[in-house]
């Protein structure tokens, strides 16, 4: 197999899984590990990927997809994650929760719209306009809308009012999303203002639950907003690869994968 053919196969694997390992590529392409390492070096120099220990990941962009496009992606996975998140919420019986902006947290909001807590009212604090609109008619929920400048890319409030709003609350659970989740970089997102609010949400809660589908594994977006150790639970649709799984275990994060 020519080098150009190997490079194309490597890029295809990255597009599919978001990450490649030297060992797996060496076996599947029937070449030495050293050959794969040279291929990865060439592709990194060309800007096609980023080298990490044991392999490579896609080179993330600071460009965000619009909300409508993101809502059309990985919909079954997001619904399964949302259902598992609701099950966790039911068993935890929190008095108050914080909800981050994002399409997976929006999927959870779709379920919460018809949810009646067994122990009475539930306070929901969020800066996400779509979540406020989705939950406002459920009389079993008290929805607290955190203000700020609304970003059209995410329909989420950001800036000092949003940071202050979450700083003034103490929730039992926080549900957060991410554009990237990696062993080396933790949780990340493209926008600095959005990242600051996500950090504030995590700090506002006693426990943090990340709702992240597996397409985000190995991704490293522009701004890190949390380390893995800042999480208590990760709910996702597929078991993480060994490197990420080991990092999550070392950080004490419980990983939940719906059956």
N, C-alpha and C positions, 0 to 999 in steps of 0.2 A: 504493500500500500504506500502510495506517495505521501509526502508530508502534507501537501494541500488537501488530500482526502482525509488524512487524520485530523487536520485542523477543522475541517467542515464537520466531521463527526463529533469532535469535542464541543464545538459551538452548538450543535444540535442537542447534545446532552445538557449543556448549560441552559439552553432555552427551555428544556423539558423539566429539569430538576432544580435549577438554580445553583447547583454545586457539582463539581466533579472531583474524584479522588485519583491520585496517581496509581494506586494499586488496582482499582477497578478498570481504569482506562488501559493500563498495561496488559491486563488479562483479556479484555474485550477486543483490543486492537492487535493483540499478539505481538507486542514489541516490548522492549525493556523499559523499566521504570525510568532510566536515565533519558531514553528517547522521549518519553512523555514529559519529563521535566523540561527538556529543551523546547518541546512544542509549546508548553505553557509559557515559557519565557518569551518566545517569539510572539505569541498571541497577547501577552501582557504588554509588550513593547508597542504592539499595534493598537492598544487601547481596547481590546475585545474582552478582556477579563481582568481579574485581580488575583494574584497569587496569595494563598493562605497556606498554613501548615498542612501538608499532606495532599494538597490539591489546589483548586481555584474556585472562585465564585464569580458571578456576573458583576460587572462594574456598574454600580447603581448610578442613576441620574437624579439630579435635583428637580427634574420636570415631573409634575404631578398630573395624573390622569384626572379628568373631571369627574364629578360625583356620579353622574349618570353612567359613564363608562365603567367605573369601579363597581357600581351596583350590579352590572351585568356579568361580572366575572366571578367564577367559583361560587355561584349561588347555592348549589346543594351543600357544599362544604360549610358555608356560612350559616345556613339554616340548621345543620346538625350541631355546629358549635353553639349556636344560640339556644337550642333545646337543652344541651348539656349545661349551659350557663344558668338557664331558668331552674333546672333541677337542683343545681348547687345552691341557688338563691333560696329555693323552697326549703331545703334542709338546713341552711344556715340561719334562716329566720331573722334577717337583719332589720333594724328599725329604719336605717337610712343607707342609701347607696349613691355612689357617684357614677355617672355614665359619660364616657369619652365620646367624641364624635367619630364617625366611621361607619362603613357599610355593615360590618359584623355586629357592632353594638346596635346599629339600626335594626338588624334582624332580631336581636334580643328585645328591642323596644316593641317590635311587631307582636311578640308573644306577651310582653308585659301589658299591652293595651287591653287585653281581656283577662288579666290575672287579678285575682282577689286574694291578698295575703291572709293566711289562716289566723294570724294573731292581730289583725286590725290593719291600720293604715301603714303605708310605706312611703317615706320621704325619698324623692328622687332629685338629685342635684345634677344639672347638666348644662353645658354651654352649646349644645348641638340643637340648632333650630328644628331640624326634622324630627328629632326625638321629642322635643317639647310639643310640637304639633301632634305627634302620634299618641302621646300619653295624656294630653290635657283633658280628654273626655272620660277617663277612668276615675270615677269618684273614690275608688279605694286608694288612689295614689295622690300624694301632695307633691306637685312638680315645682321645683325651684329653678327658675331660669337664670343662669349666670350671664351677665351682660358683657359688652365689649364691641369691638369692631368685627363684623361678620365677614369672614373670608368666603368669596364665592366658590372657591375650589372645593371647600368642605362644608359650607353652610354652618360653620362653627365660629363662635365669638372668641376673639383673642385680645391680647393687650392687658394693660394694668387692671382694668375692671374685672376681667376674667380671672386673673391671678389672685386678686384680692377676694373675689367671691369664693373661690375654693379654699383660700387660706382661712376664711372665717367659719368653715364648716368642719365637722368631724363625722365621717361616715364609717359604717361598719365594713362595707365592701366597696371597692372601686373596680369597674369593668373598663379596661383600656384596650385600644387597638394599636397596631403598629404597621409601618410600611416595610420594616426590616427586622429580622430577629436572627442574630448570629452569636456563636460562642465567643468570638473575640470582641465584638462591638456592642453586644446587648441589644436593646430595643431602640429603633431609630425611625425618623420621619424626615421628609424633605424640608419643611419650613421651620425656621427658628422660633417664631412666635407660637406656632402649634406645639412645638416641642416643649416650650416653657409651660404651657397650660397642661400638657400631659404630665409633666413632672409635678406640677401643683396638685393635680388630681391624685396622683400616687401618694403624695405627702399628706393629703387630706384624709386618707382612709387607714383603718386599722389593718386591713388585708387587701391585697391587690390581685385581681384575676385578669390575666391577659387573654384576649380572644383573638387568636392569630391563626389564619389558615396556612397550610403547608407551603403554599406558593411563596410565602415570605421567608422561609427558612434559608439561611445563608446570605440573605440580602443585607446590605449595609447602606442605608440611606444617608442623607447629608448630615443630620444632627442626631446625636445620641441623646435620649431623654431618660433612660433608666438602664441600670445594670441588671443582669439576671437575678442577682441577690435581692433586688428590690421587689421581686415578684414572690407571691405565695403559691399561685396556681397558674398553669398554662393550660387552656383548653384549645385543642386543635383537632384537625381531621385526620392526621396521619402521624404515626410515631416518628419523632425526629431521627436524623441519621446519628450514628454512634458518637461523633465529636460533639454535636449539640446536645445529645442526650446526656453524655457524661458531664458537660458543663452545667446543664440544668440540675442534674443530681447533686453535683458538688455545691451548687448555690442553694440547695434545699428547696427546689421548686417541684411541686407535685404536678405531674403531667397527666391530663385527662384526655383520652381519645374515645369519642362515642363509638359504641359497637355498631 
